[in-house]
């Protein structure tokens, strides 16, 4: 019996020693990983950092292979952190995907077991690299137009960091590109109350989503809120103006812009927005006039619509000119000024072409008047191309000018430039 007792004691010592050895492996992995983190902060010690990471992994793998230490929260936390680091650092998919999967599995299991939060710092480190890996993968998928896969990768990142603005934006953007509008809206809505540099885009996207659903009330609300936060954003201003006009609120939007001009009379953009409001109103009347012509409305109706359109364009021109007085190189204002000045010239040119051959005298008079108006627009049309020679809109205005003055060689030359930019 004494022999058996002594043997049992020896076994106990052996077992205790083995258990201690595994605990040592966990501690050694923790120390080596901590050393890696410190050394990796300085480029001069990157090589030493790499050695520490390898050392941490070797000790961790031994501890993770032992049933007594495999499921300890600390072991799982270290496994998640070490393998997430390896996943981010390795660019080879044959390696980094298995690394990520190991880290992800350990992270999820370890978080459940670490009820006291004793290993929170290590899990937080793991989360950063897990999220970074998925973010990197999501960017690659997005660039490859694999928007559904990109969404899943970005969403993983977002679930780790639900208030991270980049995570919310990328997830929403991938959903938007994948035509998953509900998920795009859900992510964008969370961004709106936050301070984020790309929220102007978020507001215009939200406005578009509502508009596509036929909800002009919320579409205008998004645009108006966006303008209040990003007053210099042209797209938001334009959207607010367009919806206001479409919903019969042109007076309201014009009053807002005019009040803003009174408070800040040297702001070129405000004059541009006023011009945009007038020119948008003019375009709407222009469309109404075209419909009236097709419906063969009476001459008085057509004349009234034409006068209304011309009045809007004239007011738009005045506002654009004031913007250009402040900044002679203001491209958008110059472009639009050329457009509103070309519009009546084009109308006269087209109307002359519709006259019967018996009205040659009227034709000549109308063409002369049209060409005079084309010359009024010319300096602004040329200036817009000078300011932005790669603008298809500016080149299209220039081509319209050449058509009006019947310079067909220039028409052909300008058309080739437009086609080179991908236009027609």
C-alpha positions in Angstrom: 0.0 0.0 0.0 2.9 2.3 0.8 4.3 1.7 -2.6 1.0 2.6 -4.2 0.8 5.7 -2.1 4.2 6.8 -3.2 3.4 6.1 -6.8 0.3 8.2 -6.6 2.3 11.0 -5.2 4.7 10.8 -8.0 1.9 10.8 -10.6 0.4 13.8 -8.9 3.7 15.7 -9.2 4.0 14.7 -12.9 0.5 15.9 -13.6 1.0 19.1 -11.8 4.2 19.7 -13.6 2.5 19.1 -17.0 -0.3 21.5 -16.1 2.2 24.1 -15.0 4.1 23.7 -18.3 0.9 24.5 -20.3 0.1 27.5 -18.1 3.7 28.7 -18.7 3.1 28.4 -22.5 0.0 30.7 -22.2 2.0 33.2 -20.1 5.0 33.0 -22.5 2.6 33.6 -25.4 1.2 36.6 -23.6 4.6 38.1 -22.8 5.9 37.5 -26.4 2.8 39.1 -27.9 3.1 42.1 -25.5 6.7 42.4 -26.6 5.6 42.3 -30.2 3.2 45.2 -29.7 5.9 47.4 -28.1 8.6 46.6 -30.6 6.2 47.0 -33.6 5.8 50.7 -32.7 9.3 51.6 -34.0 10.6 50.9 -37.5 14.0 50.3 -36.0 12.7 47.2 -34.0 10.4 45.7 -36.6 12.7 42.7 -37.1 12.7 42.0 -33.4 8.9 42.5 -33.3 8.6 39.8 -36.0 10.6 37.4 -33.9 8.4 38.1 -30.9 5.3 37.4 -32.9 6.6 34.1 -34.1 7.6 33.2 -30.6 4.1 34.1 -29.4 2.5 32.0 -32.0 4.6 29.0 -31.2 3.8 29.1 -27.5 0.2 29.8 -28.2 -0.1 26.8 -30.6 1.2 24.5 -27.9 -1.2 25.8 -25.3 -4.1 25.7 -27.7 -3.4 22.1 -28.5 -3.7 21.0 -24.9 -7.2 20.3 -23.6 -6.4 21.9 -20.2 -5.5 25.3 -21.6 -7.2 25.3 -25.0 -10.5 26.9 -23.9 -9.1 29.3 -21.3 -10.4 32.8 -22.1 -6.8 34.1 -22.0 -5.7 31.4 -24.5 -8.6 32.2 -26.8 -7.9 35.9 -26.5 -4.3 35.5 -27.4 -5.2 33.1 -30.3 -7.6 35.7 -31.7 -5.1 38.6 -31.3 -2.1 36.7 -32.7 -3.8 35.1 -35.6 -5.7 38.3 -36.5 -2.3 40.1 -36.6 -1.0 37.3 -38.9 -4.0 37.6 -41.1 -3.5 41.4 -41.6 0.2 41.1 -42.2 0.1 38.2 -44.7 -1.0 39.2 -48.2 -1.3 35.6 -49.5 -4.9 34.4 -49.4 -3.8 30.8 -48.8 -2.4 31.9 -45.5 -4.4 35.0 -44.4 -7.9 33.5 -44.8 -7.1 30.4 -42.5 -5.4 32.8 -40.1 -8.5 35.0 -40.1 -10.8 32.0 -39.6 -8.8 30.8 -36.6 -8.8 34.3 -35.1 -12.5 34.8 -35.7 -13.5 31.5 -34.1 -11.3 32.1 -31.1 -12.6 35.7 -30.7 -16.3 34.6 -30.7 -15.8 31.7 -28.4 -13.4 33.6 -26.1 -15.7 36.6 -25.7 -18.5 34.3 -24.5 -16.3 32.7 -21.9 -14.5 35.8 -20.7 -17.5 36.8 -18.6 -15.4 38.9 -16.2 -13.7 40.8 -19.0 -10.3 39.9 -17.7 -8.9 39.8 -21.2 -10.7 42.7 -22.7 -7.5 44.5 -23.8 -6.4 41.5 -25.8 -9.8 41.0 -27.3 -9.9 44.7 -28.3 -6.5 44.3 -30.1 -7.9 41.2 -31.9 -11.0 43.2 -32.9 -9.0 45.9 -34.5 -7.1 43.5 -36.7 -10.1 41.4 -37.4 -12.0 44.5 -38.5 -9.0 45.7 -40.5 -8.7 42.5 -42.4 -12.4 42.5 -43.4 -12.1 46.2 -44.3 -9.2 45.5 -46.6 -11.0 42.6 -48.2 -14.2 44.7 -48.6 -12.2 47.4 -50.4 -10.8 44.9 -52.8 -14.2 43.4 -53.5 -15.8 46.9 -53.9 -13.1 47.8 -56.4 -13.8 44.6 -58.3 -17.5 45.5 -58.3 -18.4 42.5 -56.1 -20.7 44.7 -54.0 -22.6 41.9 -52.3 -19.4 40.4 -51.0 -18.0 43.8 -50.1 -21.1 44.5 -48.1 -20.7 41.3 -46.0 -17.0 42.2 -45.3 -17.8 45.8 -44.4 -20.7 44.7 -42.3 -18.4 42.4 -40.3 -16.2 45.4 -39.6 -19.2 47.5 -38.6 -20.5 44.8 -36.2 -17.2 45.0 -34.3 -17.3 48.8 -34.3 -21.0 49.9 -34.7 -20.3 53.6 -34.2 -17.3 53.8 -36.5 -18.2 56.3 -39.2 -16.0 54.6 -41.9 -17.6 51.3 -41.1 -21.1 52.7 -41.4 -20.3 54.6 -44.6 -18.6 51.7 -46.4 -21.3 49.3 -45.4 -24.0 51.7 -46.6 -22.2 52.4 -49.8 -21.7 48.8 -50.7 -25.4 48.1 -50.0 -26.3 51.1 -52.2 -24.1 49.8 -55.1 -25.7 46.4 -54.7 -29.1 48.0 -54.9 -29.9 46.9 -51.4 -31.6 50.2 -50.5 -33.1 49.2 -47.1 -29.6 48.3 -45.8 -28.1 51.4 -47.4 -30.6 53.6 -45.7 -30.3 51.8 -42.4 -26.5 52.5 -42.3 -26.7 56.0 -43.7 -29.4 57.0 -41.1 -27.0 56.2 -38.3 -24.4 58.4 -39.9 -26.5 61.5 -40.2 -26.3 62.7 -36.6 -22.5 62.1 -36.6 -19.8 64.5 -37.6 -18.5 62.8 -40.8 -16.8 64.4 -43.8 -18.8 62.4 -46.4 -22.2 63.2 -44.9 -23.0 65.6 -47.8 -23.0 62.5 -50.1 -25.1 60.6 -47.5 -27.7 63.4 -47.5 -28.0 63.5 -51.3 -28.2 59.7 -51.4 -30.9 59.6 -48.8 -32.8 62.3 -50.8 -32.4 60.1 -53.9 -33.7 57.0 -52.1 -36.9 58.8 -50.9 -37.4 60.5 -54.3 -37.2 57.1 -56.1 -39.9 55.9 -53.7 -42.0 58.9 -54.6 -41.7 60.4 -51.2 -40.9 64.0 -52.1 -41.6 65.2 -48.5 -38.7 63.2 -47.0 -36.6 63.7 -50.1 -36.8 67.5 -49.7 -36.3 67.1 -45.9 -33.0 65.3 -46.5 -31.8 67.9 -49.0 -32.8 70.8 -46.8 -31.1 69.3 -43.7 -28.0 68.6 -45.9 -27.9 72.2 -47.1 -28.1 73.5 -43.6 -25.0 71.4 -42.6 -23.2 71.7 -45.9 -24.2 75.1 -47.4 -21.5 75.1 -50.0 -22.4 71.7 -51.5 -23.7 72.3 -55.0 -25.4 68.9 -55.4 -27.5 69.4 -52.3 -28.5 72.9 -53.2 -29.4 71.7 -56.7 -31.5 68.9 -55.3 -33.3 71.2 -52.8 -34.1 73.6 -55.7 -35.2 70.8 -58.0 -37.6 69.3 -55.5 -38.9 72.6 -54.3 -39.7 73.5 -57.9 -41.3 70.1 -58.5 -43.5 70.5 -55.4 -44.5 74.0 -56.1 -42.2 75.6 -53.6 -40.1 77.7 -55.9 -41.0 80.9 -54.0 -39.9 79.4 -50.7 -36.5 78.3 -52.0 -35.9 81.6 -53.8 -36.8 83.5 -50.7 -34.2 81.4 -48.7 -31.5 82.1 -51.3 -32.3 85.8 -51.5 -32.3 86.1 -47.7 -28.9 84.4 -47.6 -27.6 86.9 -50.3 -28.8 89.8 -48.2 -26.9 88.5 -45.2 -23.8 87.6 -47.3 -23.7 89.7 -50.5 -20.1 88.8 -51.4 -20.9 85.1 -51.5 -20.5 84.0 -55.2 -22.2 80.6 -54.6 -25.4 82.2 -53.3 -25.8 84.1 -56.6 -25.1 80.9 -58.4 -27.9 79.2 -56.5 -30.2 82.0 -57.2 -29.3 81.7 -60.9 -29.8 77.9 -60.7 -33.3 78.5 -59.2 -34.3 80.8 -62.0 -32.7 78.7 -64.8 -34.4 75.5 -63.3 -37.7 77.4 -63.4 -37.0 78.4 -66.9 -36.2 74.8 -68.0 -39.5 73.7 -66.4 -41.5 76.3 -68.4 -39.4 75.3 -71.5 -40.7 71.8 -71.2 -44.2 73.0 -70.6 -43.9 75.1 -73.8 -42.7 72.1 -75.8 -45.8 70.1 -74.7 -48.0 73.0 -75.5 -46.6 73.2 -79.0 -47.2 69.5 -79.5 -50.7 69.9 -78.3 -51.2 72.7 -80.8 -52.2 75.3 -78.2 -53.3 78.7 -79.3 -50.7 81.4 -80.1 -51.5 83.5 -77.0 -50.8 80.5 -74.7 -47.5 79.8 -76.5 -46.5 83.4 -76.4 -47.2 83.7 -72.7 -45.2 80.6 -71.9 -42.3 81.8 -74.1 -42.3 85.2 -72.3 -42.3 83.4 -68.9 -39.4 81.2 -69.9 -37.4 84.1 -71.3 -38.0 86.1 -68.1 -36.7 83.3 -65.9 -33.6 82.9 -68.1 -33.0 86.6 -68.1 -33.1 86.7 -64.2 -30.9 83.6 -64.1 -28.4 85.4 -66.4 -28.3 88.4 -64.0 -27.6 86.2 -61.0 -24.8 84.2 -62.9 -23.2 87.5 -64.0 -23.1 88.7 -60.4 -21.4 85.5 -59.3 -18.9 86.0 -62.1 -18.3 89.6 -61.0 -17.1 88.2 -57.7 -15.1 85.4 -59.3 -14.3 85.7 -63.0 -13.1 82.1 -63.1 -16.2 80.6 -61.5 -16.7 77.7 -63.9 -20.2 76.5 -63.0 -21.6 80.1 -63.1 -19.9 80.7 -66.5 -21.1 77.4 -67.9 -24.7 78.1 -66.9 -24.6 81.7 -68.0 -23.6 80.5 -71.5 -26.4 77.9 -71.4 -29.2 80.4 -70.5 -27.9 82.9 -73.1 -27.8 80.2 -75.8 -31.3 79.0 -75.1 -33.2 81.8 -76.8 -30.7 81.8 -79.7 -31.3 78.1 -80.2 -35.1 78.6 -80.0 -35.0 81.4 -82.6 -32.7 79.3 -84.8 -35.0 76.3 -84.7 -38.1 78.4 -85.2 -36.6 80.0 -88.3 -35.9 76.5 -89.7 -39.6 75.6 -89.3 -40.8 78.5 -91.4 -42.2 77.7 -94.8 -40.1 78.6 -97.9 -42.6 81.4 -98.7 -41.5 83.3 -95.6 -37.9 83.9 -96.7 -37.9 87.5 -95.4 -39.0 86.4 -91.9 -36.5 83.6 -92.0 -33.6 85.9 -92.7 -34.7 88.3 -90.0 -35.1 85.6 -87.4 -31.8 84.0 -88.3 -30.0 87.4 -88.0 -31.6 87.9 -84.6 -30.6 84.3 -83.5 -27.0 84.9 -84.6 -26.9 88.1 -82.7 -27.9 86.3 -79.6 -25.4 83.5 -80.3 -22.7 86.2 -80.2 -24.0 87.5 -76.9 -23.5 84.0 -75.5 -20.1 83.4 -77.2 -17.7 84.9 -74.7 -19.1 82.9 -71.8 -19.3 79.7 -73.9 -15.6 80.1 -74.8 -14.6 81.0 -71.2 -16.3 77.9 -69.8 -14.2 75.7 -72.2 -11.1 77.7 -71.3 -11.7 77.1 -67.6 -12.5 73.4 -68.1 -11.6 72.0 -71.5 -12.5 68.5 -70.3 -16.1 69.4 -69.6 -18.5 67.7 -72.1 -21.2 70.2 -71.0 -19.0 73.2 -71.9 -18.0 71.6 -75.2 -21.6 70.8 -76.0 -22.5 74.5 -75.5 -19.6 75.4 -77.8 -20.8 73.0 -80.4 -24.3 74.5 -80.2 -22.8 77.9 -80.7 -21.0 76.7 -83.9 -24.2 75.1 -85.2 -26.0 78.4 -84.7 -23.4 80.4 -86.6 -23.1 77.6 -89.2 -19.4 76.9 -88.8 -19.6 73.2 -89.7 -15.8 72.6 -89.6 -15.8 73.7 -85.9 -18.9 71.6 -85.3 -17.1 68.5 -86.5 -13.9 69.4 -84.5 -15.9 70.0 -81.3 -17.9 66.8 -81.7 -14.7 64.8 -81.9 -13.5 66.4 -78.7 -16.8 65.5 -77.0 -16.6 61.9 -78.3 -13.0 61.6 -76.9 -14.5 62.4 -73.5 -17.1 59.6 -73.9 -19.9 61.8 -75.0 -21.8 62.1 -78.3 
